[in-house]
Amino acid sequence: MSTFNELITFTRSTTGTYLGSDGLLKTGAINEPRLEYDIQGNALGLLVEEARANAALQSEDMTAANKTGLTVTSNSRKAPDGVGFADLCKLSTVAEEHFVQRGGSAVIGTKYAVSCFVRKAQGTVYFGFGGLGIGGNPPLFNLVTGAIHTTGSSSWGKVEIESYSEEFYRCSAVGIAAGTTATKFLVTNDPSNLSAAGDGSDGAYIWGTQVEENKNFCTSYIPTTVSTVTRGADVANTGLSSYYYRQKIGTLAVEFKPKYDETSSLFIRVAELGTLTGTSSRMPFLVDTLATRLRMQVYESSSQVFNQIFTASLANDTVYVKAAFAYKPLSGRIAFEGSLVGSEDDNIPLVSTRDTIGIMQRSNSGGTLTGHIKRLRYIPQRLSDTDMAALT
């Protein structure tokens, strides 16, 4: 049986992190696909992400951060990767906010997707995000129960907490800056008064701080040292010339879990049947982010000959969805989650050559997919409507 690397051409210009089958955070080499698992060891599929940058310098060294009200001891606890070490941040006995600060000065009106790996050290401790000039309550997380304590004021959103190895959590949120103050990574044992004095003993282990500027959701961890680091986008494809491929007849099916910014107006390619050398003749599945729907399009010599929108709302980073497109000349139909969508299009003039299937970046696509691809299939026949619905 052929391996993934023998079947798929995969590129990413940088390293990238992901959760391995043993529950530890791994680092994939340049051009290495990231086949990710959840903390229970369940396979999630191929992790694909758009290019992102981490502006939090020295992301694993809290001794190098601006800090207030915390006593930091370096390399105190094994980190979620099982190799590095997290720093212990103890609450001081001074009545003031307790935090480390990362990411540089904020730009008013800009979104910041912030995240961090954190673990309780001692006491009933809470972790949170602050700064960015945002008033009101910040998002707070209970490190004893692993639950969100509060989602914070209306300037905060996408507040999430995930379990990781070594009893760490990855906490994340998105804030819209109302001032220029850098992101604060807060620790407290009194969620009703963030400026309450600590006891000199309670605290948390902090590792892997991340600040993604002008973004509406967080992505995989990007380690930094003395400068901002950018992770390259993931691209995967396979040529069809060596397989049983029919140029004008087939069924394209995908099962995936997308993560997207529903406040933007983008068409993000999920998967595509086309060519590597051009964009004039292609069949892309697209996430229509503003409509929160999936689209299927067909282009022939740069002219759009098929464009249908899937009627059901597209889940955002919560569940896997299945979609399919069955086609032959003068016949095209789509299905989504077990149901046929719309009516058959009997006017598709399929004449162009397409020789590649995959997750491909296009300069005119408007966005690159972020999420997990569990299955991507090409079937060399136009499945019946009944069979296509059953496939999804």
C-alpha positions as CSV (number, residue, x, y, z in Angstrom):
1,M,0.0,0.0,0.0
2,S,1.3,3.4,-0.9
3,T,2.1,5.9,1.8
4,F,0.7,9.5,2.1
5,N,4.0,10.9,0.9
6,E,4.1,8.6,-2.1
7,L,0.6,9.7,-3.2
8,I,0.6,13.4,-2.2
9,T,2.9,16.3,-3.1
10,F,3.0,18.4,0.0
11,T,4.7,21.7,0.6
12,R,5.1,24.2,3.4
13,S,8.0,26.6,3.4
14,T,8.5,26.4,7.2
15,T,8.2,24.1,10.1
16,G,4.8,23.7,11.8
17,T,3.4,22.3,15.1
18,Y,0.6,19.8,15.6
19,L,-0.7,17.4,18.2
20,G,0.7,13.9,17.7
21,S,-1.0,10.5,18.4
22,D,0.8,10.3,21.8
23,G,-0.8,13.6,23.0
24,L,2.4,15.6,22.7
25,L,2.9,18.7,20.7
26,K,5.1,17.9,17.7
27,T,7.1,19.9,15.2
28,G,6.7,19.0,11.5
29,A,9.7,19.7,9.3
30,I,9.6,21.9,6.2
31,N,7.4,20.2,3.6
32,E,6.2,17.6,6.1
33,P,2.4,17.0,6.3
34,R,0.9,17.3,9.7
35,L,-1.5,14.4,10.4
36,E,-3.1,15.6,13.6
37,Y,-4.8,13.9,16.6
38,D,-6.9,15.2,19.5
39,I,-5.7,14.7,23.1
40,Q,-7.6,11.4,23.3
41,G,-5.7,10.0,20.3
42,N,-8.5,10.3,17.7
43,A,-7.3,11.1,14.2
44,L,-8.4,14.5,13.0
45,G,-7.0,14.3,9.5
46,L,-4.5,16.5,7.6
47,L,-4.0,19.9,9.3
48,V,-3.8,22.7,6.7
49,E,-3.5,26.3,7.6
50,E,-3.0,29.7,6.0
51,A,0.3,31.5,6.6
52,R,0.4,33.1,10.1
53,A,2.9,35.0,12.2
54,N,3.5,35.1,16.0
55,A,4.4,38.6,17.2
56,A,5.0,37.5,20.8
57,L,8.8,37.4,21.0
58,Q,10.6,34.8,23.2
59,S,7.4,32.9,23.3
60,E,8.7,30.3,25.8
61,D,10.7,32.5,28.0
62,M,8.7,34.5,30.5
63,T,11.8,35.9,32.2
64,A,12.4,37.9,29.0
65,A,8.9,39.5,29.1
66,N,7.7,42.7,30.6
67,K,6.0,41.6,33.8
68,T,4.2,43.1,36.8
69,G,3.2,41.4,40.0
70,L,4.7,38.1,39.2
71,T,7.9,36.3,40.3
72,V,9.1,34.2,37.4
73,T,11.3,31.0,37.8
74,S,12.5,29.6,34.5
75,N,12.3,26.0,33.3
76,S,10.1,24.7,36.1
77,R,7.8,22.2,34.5
78,K,7.8,20.0,31.4
79,A,6.1,21.7,28.6
80,P,3.3,20.3,26.3
81,D,5.8,19.1,23.8
82,G,7.5,16.8,26.4
83,V,10.9,18.4,25.6
84,G,10.9,22.0,26.7
85,F,10.1,23.5,30.0
86,A,7.5,26.1,31.1
87,D,8.2,29.0,33.5
88,L,6.6,29.2,36.9
89,C,4.8,32.6,37.5
90,K,3.9,33.2,41.1
91,L,1.6,35.9,42.3
92,S,3.4,38.6,44.3
93,T,2.0,40.0,47.6
94,V,1.6,43.5,46.1
95,A,-1.9,44.7,45.4
96,E,-1.7,45.1,41.6
97,E,-2.5,43.3,38.4
98,H,-0.3,40.2,37.8
99,F,0.8,39.6,34.2
100,V,3.4,39.2,31.6
101,Q,3.1,41.3,28.5
102,R,3.7,40.3,24.9
103,G,3.2,41.4,21.3
104,G,4.3,45.0,21.2
105,S,2.1,48.1,21.0
106,A,-1.4,47.4,19.6
107,V,-3.1,49.3,16.8
108,I,-6.6,50.6,17.7
109,G,-9.3,48.8,15.8
110,T,-7.1,45.8,15.0
111,K,-8.1,42.3,15.9
112,Y,-5.6,40.2,17.9
113,A,-5.9,36.4,18.2
114,V,-4.0,35.6,21.4
115,S,-3.2,32.2,23.0
116,C,-1.0,30.5,25.5
117,F,-0.3,27.2,27.1
118,V,-0.9,27.4,30.9
119,R,-1.1,25.0,33.9
120,K,-2.0,25.5,37.5
121,A,1.0,25.4,39.8
122,Q,-0.6,26.0,43.2
123,G,-3.9,27.3,44.6
124,T,-7.2,28.1,42.9
125,V,-5.7,30.0,40.0
126,Y,-7.3,31.8,37.0
127,F,-5.6,32.8,33.8
128,G,-6.8,35.5,31.4
129,F,-6.1,38.0,28.6
130,G,-6.0,41.7,29.0
131,G,-4.4,44.9,27.7
132,L,-5.1,46.1,24.1
133,G,-6.8,49.1,25.8
134,I,-9.9,47.0,26.3
135,G,-12.0,48.0,29.3
136,G,-14.4,45.9,31.3
137,N,-14.0,42.3,32.3
138,P,-11.3,40.2,30.5
139,P,-11.8,36.6,29.5
140,L,-10.8,34.4,32.4
141,F,-10.2,30.6,32.6
142,N,-10.4,28.4,35.7
143,L,-7.2,26.4,35.7
144,V,-8.5,24.0,38.4
145,T,-11.6,22.9,36.5
146,G,-10.4,23.7,32.9
147,A,-13.5,25.8,32.2
148,I,-14.1,29.3,30.9
149,H,-14.9,31.5,34.0
150,T,-16.0,34.5,32.0
151,T,-15.9,35.4,28.3
152,G,-15.2,39.1,29.1
153,S,-16.5,42.3,27.6
154,S,-18.0,42.6,24.1
155,S,-14.6,43.5,22.7
156,W,-13.5,39.9,23.3
157,G,-14.7,36.9,21.3
158,K,-13.7,33.4,20.3
159,V,-12.9,32.5,23.9
160,E,-11.8,28.9,24.1
161,I,-9.9,26.4,26.2
162,E,-8.4,23.1,25.1
163,S,-6.7,20.3,27.0
164,Y,-3.1,19.4,26.2
165,S,-0.5,17.0,27.6
166,E,1.3,17.5,30.9
167,E,-2.0,18.8,32.3
168,F,-1.7,22.0,30.3
169,Y,-4.5,23.9,28.7
170,R,-4.3,26.1,25.7
171,C,-6.4,29.2,26.3
172,S,-7.3,31.6,23.5
173,A,-9.4,34.6,22.6
174,V,-9.7,37.4,20.0
175,G,-9.7,41.0,21.1
176,I,-10.3,44.2,19.2
177,A,-7.8,46.8,20.4
178,A,-9.3,50.0,21.9
179,G,-5.8,51.3,22.8
180,T,-2.2,50.7,22.2
181,T,-1.3,48.6,25.3
182,A,0.3,45.3,24.4
183,T,-1.5,42.0,25.2
184,K,-1.4,41.0,28.9
185,F,-1.3,37.3,30.0
186,L,-2.9,37.6,33.4
187,V,-2.7,35.3,36.4
188,T,-5.0,35.8,39.5
189,N,-6.5,33.9,42.4
190,D,-9.3,36.4,42.8
191,P,-11.4,36.7,39.6
192,S,-13.5,39.5,41.1
193,N,-10.5,41.7,41.7
194,L,-7.5,41.3,39.3
195,S,-5.5,43.8,41.4
196,A,-5.8,41.8,44.6
197,A,-2.6,40.9,46.3
198,G,-1.4,37.3,46.0
199,D,0.1,35.2,48.7
200,G,3.5,34.7,47.2
201,S,2.8,31.0,46.6
202,D,-0.1,30.6,44.2
203,G,0.7,30.8,40.5
204,A,0.7,29.1,37.1
205,Y,3.1,27.6,34.6
206,I,3.1,29.6,31.3
207,W,4.6,28.5,28.0
208,G,4.1,29.2,24.3
209,T,2.6,32.8,24.2
210,Q,1.2,33.7,20.8
211,V,-0.1,37.0,19.4
212,E,-1.5,36.8,15.8
213,E,-2.2,40.3,14.5
214,N,-5.2,41.3,12.4
215,K,-6.7,37.8,12.7
216,N,-10.1,36.6,13.9
217,F,-9.1,33.1,15.1
218,C,-6.0,31.4,16.5
219,T,-4.0,28.8,14.7
220,S,-1.3,26.2,15.7
221,Y,1.5,27.3,17.9
222,I,4.5,29.2,16.3
223,P,7.6,29.3,18.5
224,T,9.6,32.5,18.5
225,T,12.9,33.8,19.9
226,V,14.2,37.3,19.2
227,S,12.0,38.1,16.3
228,T,8.5,37.5,14.8
229,V,8.2,34.1,13.1
230,T,5.9,33.3,10.2
231,R,4.6,29.8,9.5
232,G,4.1,29.1,5.8
233,A,0.8,28.0,4.3
234,D,0.1,24.3,3.7
235,V,-0.4,23.1,0.1
236,A,-1.2,19.5,-0.9
237,N,-2.0,18.0,-4.3
238,T,-1.7,14.9,-6.5
239,G,-1.5,14.5,-10.2
240,L,-4.2,12.4,-11.8
241,S,-2.4,11.3,-15.0
242,S,-1.1,8.1,-13.5
243,Y,-4.5,7.1,-12.1
244,Y,-7.7,6.0,-13.7
245,Y,-8.9,9.5,-14.5
246,R,-11.6,10.6,-16.9
247,Q,-11.3,14.2,-17.9
248,K,-15.0,15.1,-18.2
249,I,-16.7,12.7,-15.9
250,G,-16.4,12.1,-12.2
251,T,-17.5,12.8,-8.6
252,L,-15.5,14.9,-6.3
253,A,-16.1,14.4,-2.5
254,V,-14.6,16.0,0.6
255,E,-15.0,15.6,4.3
256,F,-13.5,18.4,6.3
257,K,-13.7,20.7,9.4
258,P,-13.1,24.4,8.4
259,K,-12.0,27.3,10.6
260,Y,-12.7,30.7,9.1
261,D,-13.5,34.3,9.8
262,E,-17.2,34.7,9.3
263,T,-16.9,38.6,9.5
264,S,-14.7,38.7,6.3
265,S,-15.8,38.4,2.7
266,L,-13.7,35.7,1.2
267,F,-14.0,32.6,-1.0
268,I,-11.6,30.1,0.5
269,R,-10.7,27.0,-1.5
270,V,-11.3,23.7,0.4
271,A,-10.3,21.4,-2.5
272,E,-10.1,21.7,-6.2
273,L,-9.9,19.7,-9.4
274,G,-7.8,21.8,-11.8
275,T,-4.2,22.3,-12.9
276,L,-1.0,23.5,-11.2
277,T,-0.1,25.9,-13.9
278,G,-3.2,28.0,-14.3
279,T,-6.6,29.0,-13.0
280,S,-8.7,29.3,-16.1
281,S,-10.3,25.8,-15.9
282,R,-11.0,24.5,-12.4
283,M,-13.6,23.0,-10.1
284,P,-13.2,24.4,-6.6
285,F,-15.2,23.7,-3.4
286,L,-15.2,27.2,-1.7
287,V,-16.1,28.4,1.8
288,D,-18.1,31.6,1.3
289,T,-17.1,33.1,4.7
290,L,-19.6,36.0,4.9
291,A,-22.5,33.8,3.9
292,T,-21.2,30.9,6.1
293,R,-22.0,28.5,3.2
294,L,-20.1,26.2,1.0
295,R,-20.1,26.8,-2.8
296,M,-19.2,24.7,-5.8
297,Q,-18.0,26.4,-9.0
298,V,-16.8,25.2,-12.4
299,Y,-14.7,27.4,-14.7
300,E,-14.1,26.7,-18.4
301,S,-11.4,28.9,-20.1
302,S,-11.9,31.5,-17.3
303,S,-15.7,31.6,-17.8
304,Q,-17.9,30.4,-14.9
305,V,-20.3,27.7,-16.1
306,F,-21.5,26.4,-12.7
307,N,-22.0,28.1,-9.4
308,Q,-24.3,26.7,-6.7
309,I,-24.3,27.6,-3.0
310,F,-25.1,24.9,-0.4
311,T,-28.2,25.9,1.5
312,A,-27.2,24.6,4.9
313,S,-25.1,26.8,7.2
314,L,-21.4,25.7,7.4
315,A,-20.2,24.9,10.9
316,N,-17.1,26.8,11.9
317,D,-14.5,24.7,13.7
318,T,-17.0,22.5,15.5
319,V,-17.9,19.4,13.3
320,Y,-16.8,17.7,10.2
321,V,-19.0,18.2,7.1
322,K,-19.3,16.1,3.9
323,A,-20.0,17.5,0.4
324,A,-19.9,16.1,-3.1
325,F,-20.2,17.2,-6.7
326,A,-21.1,14.7,-9.4
327,Y,-20.6,15.8,-13.0
328,K,-20.5,15.0,-16.7
329,P,-21.1,17.1,-19.8
330,L,-24.5,18.8,-19.4
331,S,-25.1,17.3,-16.0
332,G,-24.0,18.6,-12.6
333,R,-25.4,18.1,-9.1
334,I,-24.2,18.7,-5.5
335,A,-25.0,17.0,-2.2
336,F,-24.3,18.1,1.4
337,E,-24.7,16.0,4.6
338,G,-26.8,13.3,3.0
339,S,-29.1,15.6,1.0
340,L,-29.2,16.8,-2.6
341,V,-28.9,20.5,-3.0
342,G,-30.8,22.5,-5.6
343,S,-31.6,21.0,-9.0
344,E,-29.5,19.4,-11.6
345,D,-27.7,21.8,-13.9
346,D,-28.0,20.5,-17.5
347,N,-25.8,23.1,-19.1
348,I,-22.2,22.5,-18.1
349,P,-19.9,22.4,-21.2
350,L,-17.0,20.4,-19.7
351,V,-14.3,20.5,-22.3
352,S,-11.0,21.6,-20.6
353,T,-8.1,19.5,-19.3
354,R,-7.7,19.1,-15.6
355,D,-5.0,17.0,-14.2
356,T,-4.5,17.8,-10.5
357,I,-6.6,17.4,-7.3
358,G,-5.8,18.9,-4.0
359,I,-5.7,21.8,-1.7
360,M,-4.0,24.5,-3.8
361,Q,-3.2,28.1,-3.2
362,R,-4.4,30.5,-5.9
363,S,-3.5,34.2,-6.0
364,N,-7.1,35.0,-6.9
365,S,-8.7,32.8,-4.4
366,G,-9.1,35.3,-1.6
367,G,-8.0,33.0,1.1
368,T,-6.3,29.7,2.1
369,L,-8.1,27.0,3.9
370,T,-7.4,26.5,7.6
371,G,-8.8,23.3,9.2
372,H,-8.6,19.5,8.9
373,I,-9.2,17.5,5.8
374,K,-10.3,13.9,6.7
375,R,-11.1,12.6,3.2
376,L,-10.8,13.9,-0.3
377,R,-12.0,11.6,-3.1
378,Y,-12.2,11.5,-6.8
379,I,-14.5,8.8,-8.3
380,P,-14.2,8.3,-12.1
381,Q,-17.9,8.2,-12.8
382,R,-20.8,10.5,-12.4
383,L,-22.5,8.9,-9.4
384,S,-26.3,8.8,-9.4
385,D,-28.0,11.3,-7.2
386,T,-29.0,8.6,-4.7
387,D,-25.4,7.3,-4.5
388,M,-24.0,10.8,-4.2
389,A,-26.3,11.7,-1.3
390,A,-25.3,8.4,0.4
391,L,-21.7,9.3,0.0
392,T,-22.1,12.5,2.1
